[in-house]
Amino acid sequence: MWLDMNFDSIESNLRQGGRISRADAERLWLTAGDEQLQTLANIVRERYHEPQCATYLLMRIINYTNVCVAKCDYCSFYRLPKSSEGYVRSKDWIFSKIDELLQVGGDLFAFNGGFNPELKIDYYVDLFGSIRQKYGEQLEFYAMTVVELLYIAKVSKITVPQALVCLKEAGVRWITGGGAEILADSFRKRHSPLKYTVAEYLDTQAKILESGLSTTGTMVIGFDETLEERLDHLETVRLFQDDTKGGLFSFLCWTYKPYNNDLGGSEISAGEYLRHLALCRIFLDNIKNIRTSVLTQNANALKGLTYGANDFDVPWEDEVTQMAGAVIEQDVLRILGYAKEEGFKTTYRHVAKHPAPLAIPAVS
Ligand code: SF4
């Protein structure tokens, strides 16, 4: 009934450049059909992007250490210090991972480890400085997540701005918004009490932007979070983006994988992910790039292009989600084929300043 009375006015408001309220978002989630969500998501998408066009990139996540003291109950990846299964990879191992992706023309790497108390800021300055020295502008990399930055500053006994100065001098340009999961303190107390509060997370994001580095917004759904907690997250991100005048380059939502960890549970449906993606695009009207997660949704992620997303990674490797049950398909043409089936033309979005040519034919 509410939707019958309000859909046309929400649609017309969005067409005129308006935005929806949190109460509208809640009611749309509860009552709108998939096609209605797609219609609204595409109205907002078309403020920024050509219809039926999407961009993608090849990205390898490099897990250089699995030692972590945060003990999030949804994590399948970490090992505590002194575990015989804990590791810190050598530089040569990291370089070999980089070389492999560069050979096919991929140019983006994301470093993701844990809260390893043995690795202080000097370790990161040396690692990232070495990568910039060896590879120059052939590649770009996301050096760490927001929460890792906070932990590294703390364990190195320096401030976040001091850590950022060191990292910038070593050639770092990007941090990612990872570690957000659900930005609601109630959720964080339940599942990741050592992974910083929402206020600490946002303060660090603001400091990253103030330092001149780039950052992104992220979200993970499918744990046991409530609708209220999901809406808290979206509202927090939209407000941050307003306050920073568009500071977040993009927003990526992926889904929890429930295997091999303390929390367990089951995966949300493919349809729930797509509906949520549409809600993200509609509500986060101040974020240009809404990304869909091939890493956790495989072929379903490409349907996300019809639910408001405009960009995606073709992931090469990520031990964190693979250990929790993600299956990575390294067949780029097949993945691009899924996008084509949805009616989308895909173009590679280079992140590096001087990347090698892509060794993958275009799919048009
Ligand atoms: S999710 Fe990240 S911070 Fe939490 S336990 Fe796993 S590696 Fe550590």
Residues whose N, C-alpha, C, O or C-beta is under 5 A from the ligand:
A	BS01	SF4	C68 A70 K71 C72 C75 Y78 G113 G114 F115
